[in-house]
Amino acid sequence: MPAMIQATESLYYHDHIQNKKDKGTGSPTLDKDAFLKLLLTQLQNQDPLNPMEDKEFIAQMAQFSSLEQMTNMNENLQKFMDLHRKSDFVSHSDLIGKKIEWEKIISKDEQGNPKESEILTGMVTSVVFKDGQAQLVIDGTTKVQTGALVSVSNRD
């Protein structure tokens, strides 16, 4: 019988720990629903002799509306950037198997402008992305930024 009690206690303890995990400590950010609940509670519990000013209420709603619009715009911008990254990948993959020429900067002047350069050639074997920028892998070893391309042609 003691084993049964121990197992039951263990189950209760597990449920207690799981409930604590499920409840958590709340979100570190205030979302739309939480803001509206807070505002509604504030309106319901205000002092009837000294009610909240219309200006305060309108200002809070305007701030929340602005915040919500900025959040939506940020989400849409992130989606656009993801789509742009994917289209870059597809468009640059068309260069695989092509012969390219690119400019390699050998030295720069004091202002950082190219002083000496050379034109190199090779075949694109793959495309990689590093820090959000497409790089062409030439002959399996050399990585070239797409901005350095001078020409693209079919293999000879």
N, CA, C and O atoms as a GROMACS GRO file, in nm:
protein
  624
    1MET      N    1   0.081  -0.120   0.000
    1MET     CA    2   0.000   0.000   0.000
    1MET      C    3   0.085   0.127   0.000
    1MET      O    4   0.044   0.224  -0.063
    2PRO      N    5   0.200   0.132   0.066
    2PRO     CA    6   0.281   0.253   0.063
    2PRO      C    7   0.323   0.291  -0.079
    2PRO      O    8   0.336   0.410  -0.109
    3ALA      N    9   0.345   0.193  -0.166
    3ALA     CA   10   0.383   0.224  -0.304
    3ALA      C   11   0.271   0.298  -0.375
    3ALA      O   12   0.297   0.387  -0.456
    4MET      N   13   0.146   0.263  -0.346
    4MET     CA   14   0.030   0.329  -0.406
    4MET      C   15   0.024   0.475  -0.363
    4MET      O   16  -0.002   0.563  -0.446
    5ILE      N   17   0.046   0.502  -0.238
    5ILE     CA   18   0.044   0.640  -0.187
    5ILE      C   19   0.156   0.720  -0.252
    5ILE      O   20   0.135   0.835  -0.292
    6GLN      N   21   0.272   0.660  -0.262
    6GLN     CA   22   0.386   0.729  -0.322
    6GLN      C   23   0.358   0.762  -0.469
    6GLN      O   24   0.391   0.871  -0.515
    7ALA      N   25   0.298   0.670  -0.543
    7ALA     CA   26   0.267   0.693  -0.683
    7ALA      C   27   0.164   0.804  -0.698
    7ALA      O   28   0.176   0.888  -0.787
    8THR      N   29   0.063   0.805  -0.611
    8THR     CA   30  -0.039   0.909  -0.616
    8THR      C   31   0.021   1.044  -0.584
    8THR      O   32  -0.010   1.143  -0.651
    9GLU      N   33   0.106   1.049  -0.481
    9GLU     CA   34   0.172   1.175  -0.447
    9GLU      C   35   0.256   1.225  -0.565
    9GLU      O   36   0.260   1.345  -0.594
   10SER      N   37   0.322   1.131  -0.631
   10SER     CA   38   0.405   1.168  -0.746
   10SER      C   39   0.320   1.227  -0.858
   10SER      O   40   0.360   1.324  -0.922
   11LEU      N   41   0.202   1.168  -0.881
   11LEU     CA   42   0.112   1.220  -0.985
   11LEU      C   43   0.064   1.360  -0.950
   11LEU      O   44   0.061   1.448  -1.036
   12TYR      N   45   0.024   1.381  -0.823
   12TYR     CA   46  -0.020   1.514  -0.781
   12TYR      C   47   0.092   1.616  -0.795
   12TYR      O   48   0.069   1.729  -0.839
   13TYR      N   49   0.212   1.575  -0.758
   13TYR     CA   50   0.326   1.666  -0.769
   13TYR      C   51   0.350   1.702  -0.916
   13TYR      O   52   0.374   1.818  -0.948
   14HIS      N   53   0.343   1.602  -1.005
   14HIS     CA   54   0.362   1.626  -1.149
   14HIS      C   55   0.256   1.723  -1.201
   14HIS      O   56   0.287   1.815  -1.276
   15ASP      N   57   0.128   1.702  -1.162
   15ASP     CA   58   0.021   1.791  -1.204
   15ASP      C   59   0.044   1.933  -1.153
   15ASP      O   60   0.022   2.030  -1.225
   16HIS      N   61   0.087   1.944  -1.028
   16HIS     CA   62   0.113   2.075  -0.967
   16HIS      C   63   0.224   2.148  -1.044
   16HIS      O   64   0.210   2.267  -1.074
   17ILE      N   65   0.332   2.078  -1.076
   17ILE     CA   66   0.443   2.139  -1.152
   17ILE      C   67   0.396   2.178  -1.292
   17ILE      O   68   0.430   2.286  -1.341
   18GLN      N   69   0.319   2.091  -1.357
   18GLN     CA   70   0.271   2.120  -1.492
   18GLN      C   71   0.180   2.242  -1.493
   18GLN      O   72   0.188   2.324  -1.584
   19ASN      N   73   0.093   2.254  -1.392
   19ASN     CA   74   0.004   2.371  -1.384
   19ASN      C   75   0.085   2.498  -1.367
   19ASN      O   76   0.050   2.601  -1.425
   20LYS      N   77   0.192   2.493  -1.289
   20LYS     CA   78   0.277   2.611  -1.273
   20LYS      C   79   0.341   2.650  -1.406
   20LYS      O   80   0.352   2.768  -1.439
   21LYS      N   81   0.385   2.548  -1.483
   21LYS     CA   82   0.447   2.575  -1.612
   21LYS      C   83   0.346   2.635  -1.709
   21LYS      O   84   0.377   2.728  -1.784
   22ASP      N   85   0.223   2.580  -1.707
   22ASP     CA   86   0.120   2.628  -1.799
   22ASP      C   87   0.081   2.772  -1.771
   22ASP      O   88   0.060   2.851  -1.862
   23LYS      N   89   0.073   2.806  -1.641
   23LYS     CA   90   0.035   2.942  -1.605
   23LYS      C   91   0.146   3.040  -1.636
   23LYS      O   92   0.120   3.151  -1.682
   24GLY      N   93   0.269   3.000  -1.611
   24GLY     CA   94   0.382   3.087  -1.639
   24GLY      C   95   0.375   3.217  -1.560
   24GLY      O   96   0.297   3.230  -1.466
   25THR      N   97   0.456   3.310  -1.601
   25THR     CA   98   0.459   3.440  -1.533
   25THR      C   99   0.399   3.547  -1.620
   25THR      O  100   0.405   3.666  -1.586
   26GLY      N  101   0.341   3.507  -1.732
   26GLY     CA  102   0.283   3.607  -1.820
   26GLY      C  103   0.381   3.649  -1.928
   26GLY      O  104   0.501   3.622  -1.920
   27SER      N  105   0.327   3.713  -2.026
   27SER     CA  106   0.408   3.760  -2.138
   27SER      C  107   0.482   3.887  -2.099
   27SER      O  108   0.426   3.972  -2.029
   28PRO      N  109   0.607   3.901  -2.144
   28PRO     CA  110   0.679   4.024  -2.113
   28PRO      C  111   0.629   4.144  -2.193
   28PRO      O  112   0.665   4.258  -2.164
   29THR      N  113   0.545   4.118  -2.294
   29THR     CA  114   0.491   4.228  -2.374
   29THR      C  115   0.340   4.235  -2.354
   29THR      O  116   0.277   4.136  -2.316
   30LEU      N  117   0.284   4.350  -2.381
   30LEU     CA  118   0.140   4.372  -2.366
   30LEU      C  119   0.077   4.361  -2.504
   30LEU      O  120   0.099   4.446  -2.590
   31ASP      N  121  -0.003   4.255  -2.525
   31ASP     CA  122  -0.067   4.241  -2.655
   31ASP      C  123  -0.200   4.316  -2.657
   31ASP      O  124  -0.241   4.376  -2.558
   32LYS      N  125  -0.267   4.310  -2.772
   32LYS     CA  126  -0.390   4.386  -2.792
   32LYS      C  127  -0.499   4.346  -2.693
   32LYS      O  128  -0.563   4.432  -2.633
   33ASP      N  129  -0.519   4.216  -2.676
   33ASP     CA  130  -0.624   4.170  -2.584
   33ASP      C  131  -0.596   4.212  -2.441
   33ASP      O  132  -0.687   4.256  -2.370
   34ALA      N  133  -0.472   4.200  -2.399
   34ALA     CA  134  -0.437   4.240  -2.262
   34ALA      C  135  -0.457   4.390  -2.244
   34ALA      O  136  -0.505   4.434  -2.139
   35PHE      N  137  -0.421   4.469  -2.345
   35PHE     CA  138  -0.439   4.614  -2.335
   35PHE      C  139  -0.587   4.649  -2.322
   35PHE      O  140  -0.625   4.731  -2.238
   36LEU      N  141  -0.670   4.586  -2.406
   36LEU     CA  142  -0.814   4.616  -2.401
   36LEU      C  143  -0.876   4.571  -2.268
   36LEU      O  144  -0.962   4.640  -2.214
   37LYS      N  145  -0.832   4.456  -2.215
   37LYS     CA  146  -0.882   4.411  -2.085
   37LYS      C  147  -0.841   4.510  -1.975
   37LYS      O  148  -0.920   4.544  -1.888
   38LEU      N  149  -0.717   4.555  -1.982
   38LEU     CA  150  -0.668   4.651  -1.883
   38LEU      C  151  -0.747   4.782  -1.891
   38LEU      O  152  -0.784   4.839  -1.789
   39LEU      N  153  -0.771   4.829  -2.013
   39LEU     CA  154  -0.846   4.953  -2.032
   39LEU      C  155  -0.990   4.937  -1.983
   39LEU      O  156  -1.044   5.027  -1.917
   40LEU      N  157  -1.052   4.824  -2.015
   40LEU     CA  158  -1.189   4.798  -1.970
   40LEU      C  159  -1.196   4.793  -1.817
   40LEU      O  160  -1.287   4.849  -1.757
   41THR      N  161  -1.100   4.726  -1.756
   41THR     CA  162  -1.095   4.720  -1.609
   41THR      C  163  -1.077   4.860  -1.550
   41THR      O  164  -1.139   4.894  -1.450
   42GLN      N  165  -0.992   4.938  -1.613
   42GLN     CA  166  -0.969   5.076  -1.567
   42GLN      C  167  -1.098   5.157  -1.574
   42GLN      O  168  -1.130   5.232  -1.482
   43LEU      N  169  -1.172   5.141  -1.683
   43LEU     CA  170  -1.299   5.214  -1.698
   43LEU      C  171  -1.403   5.167  -1.597
   43LEU      O  172  -1.477   5.248  -1.541
   44GLN      N  173  -1.409   5.036  -1.573
   44GLN     CA  174  -1.508   4.982  -1.479
   44GLN      C  175  -1.479   5.022  -1.335
   44GLN      O  176  -1.571   5.038  -1.256
   45ASN      N  177  -1.352   5.039  -1.301
   45ASN     CA  178  -1.314   5.065  -1.162
   45ASN      C  179  -1.274   5.210  -1.137
   45ASN      O  180  -1.212   5.240  -1.035
   46GLN      N  181  -1.310   5.298  -1.226
   46GLN     CA  182  -1.273   5.438  -1.204
   46GLN      C  183  -1.363   5.502  -1.098
   46GLN      O  184  -1.473   5.455  -1.071
   47ASP      N  185  -1.315   5.606  -1.040
   47ASP     CA  186  -1.388   5.680  -0.938
   47ASP      C  187  -1.503   5.755  -1.005
   47ASP      O  188  -1.478   5.837  -1.093
   48PRO      N  189  -1.629   5.729  -0.967
   48PRO     CA  190  -1.742   5.796  -1.031
   48PRO      C  191  -1.742   5.948  -1.010
   48PRO      O  192  -1.797   6.023  -1.091
   49LEU      N  193  -1.680   5.992  -0.900
   49LEU     CA  194  -1.674   6.135  -0.874
   49LEU      C  195  -1.562   6.204  -0.952
   49LEU      O  196  -1.561   6.325  -0.970
   50ASN      N  197  -1.468   6.124  -0.997
   50ASN     CA  198  -1.355   6.178  -1.073
   50ASN      C  199  -1.326   6.084  -1.190
   50ASN      O  200  -1.222   6.018  -1.192
   51PRO      N  201  -1.416   6.078  -1.288
   51PRO     CA  202  -1.398   5.983  -1.399
   51PRO      C  203  -1.279   6.020  -1.487
   51PRO      O  204  -1.229   6.133  -1.486
   52MET      N  205  -1.236   5.921  -1.562
   52MET     CA  206  -1.124   5.942  -1.653
   52MET      C  207  -1.164   6.044  -1.759
   52MET      O  208  -1.275   6.041  -1.811
   53GLU      N  209  -1.074   6.133  -1.788
   53GLU     CA  210  -1.099   6.236  -1.889
   53GLU      C  211  -1.112   6.172  -2.027
   53GLU      O  212  -1.044   6.073  -2.057
   54ASP      N  213  -1.199   6.228  -2.110
   54ASP     CA  214  -1.213   6.180  -2.248
   54ASP      C  215  -1.080   6.191  -2.322
   54ASP      O  216  -1.046   6.105  -2.402
   55LYS      N  217  -1.008   6.299  -2.294
   55LYS     CA  218  -0.880   6.320  -2.363
   55LYS      C  219  -0.782   6.208  -2.332
   55LYS      O  220  -0.711   6.160  -2.420
   56GLU      N  221  -0.778   6.165  -2.205
   56GLU     CA  222  -0.688   6.056  -2.166
   56GLU      C  223  -0.726   5.928  -2.238
   56GLU      O  224  -0.641   5.857  -2.290
   57PHE      N  225  -0.856   5.899  -2.239
   57PHE     CA  226  -0.905   5.778  -2.304
   57PHE      C  227  -0.871   5.778  -2.452
   57PHE      O  228  -0.820   5.679  -2.506
   58ILE      N  229  -0.898   5.889  -2.519
   58ILE     CA  230  -0.870   5.901  -2.663
   58ILE      C  231  -0.720   5.891  -2.689
   58ILE      O  232  -0.679   5.828  -2.786
   59ALA      N  233  -0.639   5.952  -2.603
   59ALA     CA  234  -0.494   5.947  -2.621
   59ALA      C  235  -0.443   5.804  -2.607
   59ALA      O  236  -0.358   5.760  -2.685
   60GLN      N  237  -0.495   5.730  -2.508
   60GLN     CA  238  -0.454   5.591  -2.491
   60GLN      C  239  -0.495   5.506  -2.611
   60GLN      O  240  -0.417   5.423  -2.658
   61MET      N  241  -0.616   5.526  -2.660
   61MET     CA  242  -0.662   5.450  -2.777
   61MET      C  243  -0.579   5.484  -2.901
   61MET      O  244  -0.547   5.396  -2.980
   62ALA      N  245  -0.545   5.611  -2.917
   62ALA     CA  246  -0.463   5.652  -3.032
   62ALA      C  247  -0.324   5.592  -3.024
   62ALA      O  248  -0.270   5.546  -3.124
   63GLN      N  249  -0.266   5.591  -2.904
   63GLN     CA  250  -0.134   5.530  -2.887
   63GLN      C  251  -0.139   5.381  -2.918
   63GLN      O  252  -0.051   5.328  -2.985
   64PHE      N  253  -0.242   5.316  -2.869
   64PHE     CA  254  -0.254   5.173  -2.895
   64PHE      C  255  -0.275   5.146  -3.043
   64PHE      O  256  -0.216   5.053  -3.098
   65SER      N  257  -0.358   5.227  -3.108
   65SER     CA  258  -0.382   5.211  -3.251
   65SER      C  259  -0.253   5.228  -3.330
   65SER      O  260  -0.225   5.152  -3.423
   66SER      N  261  -0.175   5.328  -3.294
   66SER     CA  262  -0.046   5.350  -3.362
   66SER      C  263   0.048   5.232  -3.341
   66SER      O  264   0.113   5.187  -3.435
   67LEU      N  265   0.054   5.182  -3.219
   67LEU     CA  266   0.139   5.068  -3.189
   67LEU      C  267   0.097   4.946  -3.268
   67LEU      O  268   0.181   4.873  -3.322
   68GLU      N  269  -0.033   4.923  -3.276
   68GLU     CA  270  -0.084   4.808  -3.351
   68GLU      C  271  -0.051   4.820  -3.500
   68GLU      O  272  -0.013   4.722  -3.563
   69GLN      N  273  -0.065   4.940  -3.556
   69GLN     CA  274  -0.032   4.962  -3.697
   69GLN      C  275   0.117   4.941  -3.722
   69GLN      O  276   0.155   4.882  -3.824
   70MET      N  277   0.202   4.988  -3.631
   70MET     CA  278   0.346   4.967  -3.647
   70MET      C  279   0.381   4.819  -3.639
   70MET      O  280   0.467   4.771  -3.713
   71THR      N  281   0.315   4.746  -3.550
   71THR     CA  282   0.338   4.603  -3.538
   71THR      C  283   0.298   4.532  -3.667
   71THR      O  284   0.372   4.446  -3.716
   72ASN      N  285   0.182   4.566  -3.721
   72ASN     CA  286   0.137   4.506  -3.847
   72ASN      C  287   0.231   4.540  -3.961
   72ASN      O  288   0.262   4.455  -4.044
   73MET      N  289   0.278   4.665  -3.964
   73MET     CA  290   0.370   4.705  -4.070
   73MET      C  291   0.502   4.628  -4.058
   73MET      O  292   0.561   4.588  -4.158
   74ASN      N  293   0.549   4.609  -3.935
   74ASN     CA  294   0.671   4.534  -3.913
   74ASN      C  295   0.656   4.389  -3.960
   74ASN      O  296   0.747   4.334  -4.022
   75GLU      N  297   0.542   4.327  -3.930
   75GLU     CA  298   0.517   4.190  -3.975
   75GLU      C  299   0.515   4.182  -4.127
   75GLU      O  300   0.572   4.091  -4.186
   76ASN      N  301   0.448   4.279  -4.192
   76ASN     CA  302   0.442   4.280  -4.338
   76ASN      C  303   0.580   4.304  -4.399
   76ASN      O  304   0.614   4.243  -4.501
   77LEU      N  305   0.658   4.391  -4.339
   77LEU     CA  306   0.793   4.417  -4.388
   77LEU      C  307   0.880   4.292  -4.375
   77LEU      O  308   0.959   4.263  -4.464
   78GLN      N  309   0.865   4.220  -4.266
   78GLN     CA  310   0.941   4.096  -4.247
   78GLN      C  311   0.903   3.993  -4.353
   78GLN      O  312   0.989   3.925  -4.408
   79LYS      N  313   0.772   3.982  -4.382
   79LYS     CA  314   0.727   3.890  -4.486
   79LYS      C  315   0.784   3.930  -4.622
   79LYS      O  316   0.826   3.844  -4.699
   80PHE      N  317   0.786   4.060  -4.650
   80PHE     CA  318   0.841   4.110  -4.776
   80PHE      C  319   0.990   4.076  -4.786
   80PHE      O  320   1.037   4.033  -4.892
   81MET      N  321   1.063   4.096  -4.677
   81MET     CA  322   1.207   4.067  -4.679
   81MET      C  323   1.232   3.919  -4.701
   81MET      O  324   1.324   3.882  -4.774
   82ASP      N  325   1.152   3.833  -4.638
   82ASP     CA  326   1.166   3.689  -4.658
   82ASP      C  327   1.138   3.651  -4.803
   82ASP      O  328   1.210   3.570  -4.861
   83LEU      N  329   1.035   3.709  -4.860
   83LEU     CA  330   1.001   3.683  -5.000
   83LEU      C  331   1.112   3.731  -5.093
   83LEU      O  332   1.146   3.663  -5.189
   84HIS      N  333   1.167   3.848  -5.064
   84HIS     CA  334   1.276   3.903  -5.145
   84HIS      C  335   1.399   3.812  -5.138
   84HIS      O  336   1.465   3.789  -5.239
   85ARG      N  337   1.429   3.761  -5.020
   85ARG     CA  338   1.543   3.671  -5.002
   85ARG      C  339   1.523   3.544  -5.085
   85ARG      O  340   1.617   3.495  -5.148
   86LYS      N  341   1.400   3.491  -5.084
   86LYS     CA  342   1.372   3.370  -5.161
   86LYS      C  343   1.382   3.397  -5.310
   86LYS      O  344   1.435   3.314  -5.384
   87SER      N  345   1.332   3.512  -5.356
   87SER     CA  346   1.340   3.542  -5.499
   87SER      C  347   1.485   3.566  -5.540
   87SER      O  348   1.523   3.531  -5.652
   88ASP      N  349   1.567   3.625  -5.453
   88ASP     CA  350   1.710   3.641  -5.481
   88ASP      C  351   1.775   3.505  -5.501
   88ASP      O  352   1.855   3.485  -5.593
   89PHE      N  353   1.740   3.411  -5.416
   89PHE     CA  354   1.798   3.278  -5.425
   89PHE      C  355   1.762   3.213  -5.558
   89PHE      O  356   1.848   3.155  -5.624
   90VAL      N  357   1.635   3.224  -5.597
   90VAL     CA  358   1.590   3.164  -5.723
   90VAL      C  359   1.657   3.233  -5.842
   90VAL      O  360   1.704   3.165  -5.933
   91SER      N  361   1.661   3.366  -5.841
   91SER     CA  362   1.720   3.436  -5.956
   91SER      C  363   1.870   3.411  -5.967
   91SER      O  364   1.922   3.400  -6.078
   92HIS      N  365   1.940   3.402  -5.855
   92HIS     CA  366   2.084   3.376  -5.861
   92HIS      C  367   2.114   3.231  -5.897
   92HIS      O  368   2.220   3.202  -5.951
   93SER      N  369   2.023   3.140  -5.866
   93SER     CA  370   2.047   3.000  -5.901
   93SER      C  371   2.046   2.980  -6.053
   93SER      O  372   2.099   2.880  -6.102
   94ASP      N  373   1.988   3.073  -6.127
   94ASP     CA  374   1.993   3.067  -6.274
   94ASP      C  375   2.135   3.083  -6.326
   94ASP      O  376   2.162   3.048  -6.441
   95LEU      N  377   2.225   3.135  -6.245
   95LEU     CA  378   2.364   3.155  -6.288
   95LEU      C  379   2.448   3.028  -6.277
   95LEU      O  380   2.560   3.024  -6.329
   96ILE      N  381   2.397   2.926  -6.211
   96ILE     CA  382   2.473   2.801  -6.197
   96ILE      C  383   2.498   2.742  -6.336
   96ILE      O  384   2.406   2.729  -6.416
   97GLY      N  385   2.623   2.708  -6.361
   97GLY     CA  386   2.663   2.653  -6.490
   97GLY      C  387   2.702   2.759  -6.592
   97GLY      O  388   2.743   2.726  -6.703
   98LYS      N  389   2.689   2.886  -6.557
   98LYS     CA  390   2.725   2.996  -6.648
   98LYS      C  391   2.870   3.037  -6.625
   98LYS      O  392   2.925   3.023  -6.515
   99LYS      N  393   2.931   3.087  -6.731
   99LYS     CA  394   3.066   3.143  -6.722
   99LYS      C  395   3.050   3.291  -6.686
   99LYS      O  396   2.971   3.362  -6.747
  100ILE      N  397   3.126   3.335  -6.587
  100ILE     CA  398   3.117   3.475  -6.547
  100ILE      C  399   3.255   3.539  -6.545
  100ILE      O  400   3.358   3.472  -6.534
  101GLU      N  401   3.253   3.669  -6.555
  101GLU     CA  402   3.374   3.749  -6.532
  101GLU      C  403   3.341   3.841  -6.416
  101GLU      O  404   3.231   3.895  -6.407
  102TRP      N  405   3.438   3.859  -6.325
  102TRP     CA  406   3.418   3.948  -6.212
  102TRP      C  407   3.545   4.027  -6.186
  102TRP      O  408   3.655   3.988  -6.224
  103GLU      N  409   3.524   4.140  -6.121
  103GLU     CA  410   3.635   4.229  -6.090
  103GLU      C  411   3.683   4.201  -5.948
  103GLU      O  412   3.606   4.206  -5.852
  104LYS      N  413   3.812   4.173  -5.937
  104LYS     CA  414   3.873   4.152  -5.806
  104LYS      C  415   3.956   4.275  -5.773
  104LYS      O  416   4.048   4.310  -5.848
  105ILE      N  417   3.925   4.341  -5.663
  105ILE     CA  418   3.998   4.461  -5.620
  105ILE      C  419   4.129   4.417  -5.556
  105ILE      O  420   4.130   4.337  -5.462
  106ILE      N  421   4.239   4.469  -5.608
  106ILE     CA  422   4.371   4.436  -5.555
  106ILE      C  423   4.415   4.538  -5.450
  106ILE      O  424   4.469   4.502  -5.346
  107SER      N  425   4.391   4.666  -5.480
  107SER     CA  426   4.427   4.771  -5.383
  107SER      C  427   4.329   4.886  -5.393
  107SER      O  428   4.260   4.905  -5.493
  108LYS      N  429   4.324   4.964  -5.283
  108LYS     CA  430   4.234   5.080  -5.277
  108LYS      C  431   4.315   5.204  -5.238
  108LYS      O  432   4.421   5.193  -5.177
  109ASP      N  433   4.262   5.322  -5.275
  109ASP     CA  434   4.328   5.447  -5.236
  109ASP      C  435   4.285   5.487  -5.095
  109ASP      O  436   4.215   5.412  -5.028
  110GLU      N  437   4.327   5.605  -5.051
  110GLU     CA  438   4.299   5.651  -4.914
  110GLU      C  439   4.149   5.666  -4.886
  110GLU      O  440   4.106   5.648  -4.772
  111GLN      N  441   4.070   5.697  -4.988
  111GLN     CA  442   3.925   5.714  -4.971
  111GLN      C  443   3.849   5.581  -4.979
  111GLN      O  444   3.728   5.577  -4.961
  112GLY      N  445   3.921   5.472  -5.006
  112GLY     CA  446   3.857   5.342  -5.017
  112GLY      C  447   3.809   5.307  -5.156
  112GLY      O  448   3.742   5.206  -5.174
  113ASN      N  449   3.842   5.390  -5.254
  113ASN     CA  450   3.804   5.363  -5.392
  113ASN      C  451   3.902   5.264  -5.455
  113ASN      O  452   4.020   5.265  -5.421
  114PRO      N  453   3.853   5.179  -5.547
  114PRO     CA  454   3.944   5.084  -5.612
  114PRO      C  455   4.058   5.156  -5.684
  114PRO      O  456   4.035   5.249  -5.762
  115LYS      N  457   4.179   5.113  -5.657
  115LYS     CA  458   4.297   5.172  -5.720
  115LYS      C  459   4.349   5.078  -5.828
  115LYS      O  460   4.385   5.120  -5.938
  116GLU      N  461   4.352   4.950  -5.794
  116GLU     CA  462   4.402   4.850  -5.888
  116GLU      C  463   4.310   4.728  -5.880
  116GLU      O  464   4.273   4.684  -5.771
  117SER      N  465   4.274   4.674  -5.996
  117SER     CA  466   4.187   4.556  -5.999
  117SER      C  467   4.223   4.468  -6.117
  117SER      O  468   4.298   4.508  -6.206
  118GLU      N  469   4.169   4.347  -6.116
  118GLU     CA  470   4.188   4.256  -6.229
  118GLU      C  471   4.057   4.185  -6.258
  118GLU      O  472   3.974   4.168  -6.168
  119ILE      N  473   4.038   4.144  -6.381
  119ILE     CA  474   3.919   4.072  -6.423
  119ILE      C  475   3.952   3.923  -6.424
  119ILE      O  476   4.048   3.880  -6.488
  120LEU      N  477   3.872   3.845  -6.352
  120LEU     CA  478   3.891   3.701  -6.345
  120LEU      C  479   3.770   3.632  -6.406
  120LEU      O  480   3.662   3.690  -6.414
  121THR      N  481   3.788   3.508  -6.450
  121THR     CA  482   3.677   3.432  -6.509
  121THR      C  483   3.666   3.297  -6.439
  121THR      O  484   3.762   3.248  -6.379
  122GLY      N  485   3.548   3.240  -6.447
  122GLY     CA  486   3.524   3.108  -6.391
  122GLY      C  487   3.380   3.067  -6.413
  122GLY      O  488   3.300   3.143  -6.468
  123MET      N  489   3.348   2.945  -6.370
  123MET     CA  490   3.213   2.894  -6.387
  123MET      C  491   3.144   2.888  -6.250
  123MET      O  492   3.203   2.843  -6.151
  124VAL      N  493   3.020   2.933  -6.246
  124VAL     CA  494   2.942   2.930  -6.122
  124VAL      C  495   2.901   2.786  -6.095
  124VAL      O  496   2.836   2.722  -6.178
  125THR      N  497   2.939   2.735  -5.977
  125THR     CA  498   2.904   2.598  -5.940
  125THR      C  499   2.792   2.592  -5.836
  125THR      O  500   2.722   2.492  -5.825
  126SER      N  501   2.775   2.700  -5.760
  126SER     CA  502   2.665   2.705  -5.662
  126SER      C  503   2.644   2.848  -5.615
  126SER      O  504   2.722   2.938  -5.644
  127VAL      N  505   2.535   2.866  -5.542
  127VAL     CA  506   2.501   2.997  -5.484
  127VAL      C  507   2.482   2.976  -5.334
  127VAL      O  508   2.413   2.884  -5.292
  128VAL      N  509   2.544   3.064  -5.254
  128VAL     CA  510   2.527   3.059  -5.109
  128VAL      C  511   2.484   3.196  -5.060
  128VAL      O  512   2.507   3.298  -5.126
  129PHE      N  513   2.420   3.199  -4.944
  129PHE     CA  514   2.382   3.326  -4.883
  129PHE      C  515   2.459   3.341  -4.753
  129PHE      O  516   2.461   3.250  -4.670
  130LYS      N  517   2.521   3.456  -4.737
  130LYS     CA  518   2.593   3.487  -4.614
  130LYS      C  519   2.555   3.627  -4.572
  130LYS      O  520   2.568   3.722  -4.650
  131ASP      N  521   2.506   3.641  -4.450
  131ASP     CA  522   2.463   3.771  -4.397
  131ASP      C  523   2.360   3.837  -4.487
  131ASP      O  524   2.361   3.959  -4.504
  132GLY      N  525   2.270   3.756  -4.544
  132GLY     CA  526   2.162   3.808  -4.628
  132GLY      C  527   2.204   3.847  -4.768
  132GLY      O  528   2.123   3.899  -4.844
  133GLN      N  529   2.329   3.822  -4.804
  133GLN     CA  530   2.380   3.858  -4.937
  133GLN      C  531   2.412   3.731  -5.016
  133GLN      O  532   2.468   3.635  -4.962
  134ALA      N  533   2.376   3.732  -5.144
  134ALA     CA  534   2.407   3.619  -5.231
  134ALA      C  535   2.554   3.623  -5.269
  134ALA      O  536   2.609   3.728  -5.301
  135GLN      N  537   2.616   3.506  -5.265
  135GLN     CA  538   2.754   3.492  -5.312
  135GLN      C  539   2.756   3.376  -5.410
  135GLN      O  540   2.694   3.272  -5.388
  136LEU      N  541   2.828   3.395  -5.519
  136LEU     CA  542   2.843   3.291  -5.619
  136LEU      C  543   2.970   3.213  -5.588
  136LEU      O  544   3.075   3.272  -5.562
  137VAL      N  545   2.960   3.081  -5.591
  137VAL     CA  546   3.078   2.997  -5.571
  137VAL      C  547   3.130   2.963  -5.710
  137VAL      O  548   3.060   2.903  -5.792
  138ILE      N  549   3.254   3.003  -5.736
  138ILE     CA  550   3.315   2.987  -5.868
  138ILE      C  551   3.411   2.868  -5.864
  138ILE      O  552   3.499   2.861  -5.778
  139ASP      N  553   3.393   2.776  -5.958
  139ASP     CA  554   3.477   2.657  -5.970
  139ASP      C  555   3.491   2.582  -5.838
  139ASP      O  556   3.594   2.520  -5.811
  140GLY      N  557   3.387   2.589  -5.755
  140GLY     CA  558   3.383   2.514  -5.631
  140GLY      C  559   3.465   2.570  -5.516
  140GLY      O  560   3.462   2.514  -5.407
  141THR      N  561   3.537   2.680  -5.537
  141THR     CA  562   3.624   2.729  -5.430
  141THR      C  563   3.608   2.878  -5.399
  141THR      O  564   3.594   2.915  -5.283
  142THR      N  565   3.609   2.962  -5.500
  142THR     CA  566   3.610   3.107  -5.481
  142THR      C  567   3.468   3.160  -5.464
  142THR      O  568   3.378   3.123  -5.539
  143LYS      N  569   3.449   3.246  -5.365
  143LYS     CA  570   3.318   3.309  -5.344
  143LYS      C  571   3.327   3.453  -5.393
  143LYS      O  572   3.420   3.526  -5.360
  144VAL      N  573   3.226   3.492  -5.474
  144VAL     CA  574   3.224   3.625  -5.536
  144VAL      C  575   3.091   3.692  -5.505
  144VAL      O  576   2.985   3.632  -5.522
  145GLN      N  577   3.096   3.817  -5.459
  145GLN     CA  578   2.975   3.896  -5.439
  145GLN      C  579   2.913   3.926  -5.576
  145GLN      O  580   2.985   3.949  -5.673
  146THR      N  581   2.781   3.926  -5.584
  146THR     CA  582   2.716   3.949  -5.713
  146THR      C  583   2.742   4.090  -5.766
  146THR      O  584   2.735   4.112  -5.886
  147GLY      N  585   2.773   4.184  -5.679
  147GLY     CA  586   2.804   4.321  -5.722
  147GLY      C  587   2.935   4.332  -5.798
  147GLY      O  588   2.959   4.432  -5.864
  148ALA      N  589   3.020   4.229  -5.789
  148ALA     CA  590   3.149   4.232  -5.858
  148ALA      C  591   3.141   4.177  -6.000
  148ALA      O  592   3.239   4.181  -6.074
  149LEU      N  593   3.023   4.126  -6.040
  149LEU     CA  594   3.009   4.067  -6.174
  149LEU      C  595   3.029   4.172  -6.282
  149LEU      O  596   2.982   4.285  -6.272
  150VAL      N  597   3.102   4.130  -6.386
  150VAL     CA  598   3.124   4.216  -6.503
  150VAL      C  599   3.043   4.163  -6.621
  150VAL      O  600   2.983   4.240  -6.696
  151SER      N  601   3.041   4.028  -6.637
  151SER     CA  602   2.964   3.969  -6.747
  151SER      C  603   2.924   3.826  -6.712
  151SER      O  604   2.986   3.761  -6.628
  152VAL      N  605   2.818   3.780  -6.780
  152VAL     CA  606   2.768   3.644  -6.764
  152VAL      C  607   2.744   3.589  -6.903
  152VAL      O  608   2.687   3.657  -6.988
  153SER      N  609   2.790   3.465  -6.928
  153SER     CA  610   2.767   3.403  -7.059
  153SER      C  611   2.752   3.253  -7.042
  153SER      O  612   2.785   3.198  -6.937
  154ASN      N  613   2.702   3.187  -7.147
  154ASN     CA  614   2.693   3.042  -7.145
  154ASN      C  615   2.833   2.984  -7.152
  154ASN      O  616   2.927   3.050  -7.197
  155ARG      N  617   2.847   2.860  -7.107
  155ARG     CA  618   2.978   2.794  -7.112
  155ARG      C  619   3.023   2.782  -7.256
  155ARG      O  620   2.942   2.770  -7.348
  156ASP      N  621   3.154   2.786  -7.276
  156ASP     CA  622   3.210   2.770  -7.412
  156ASP      C  623   3.211   2.626  -7.454
  156ASP      O  624   3.255   2.594  -7.564
   0.00000   0.00000   0.00000
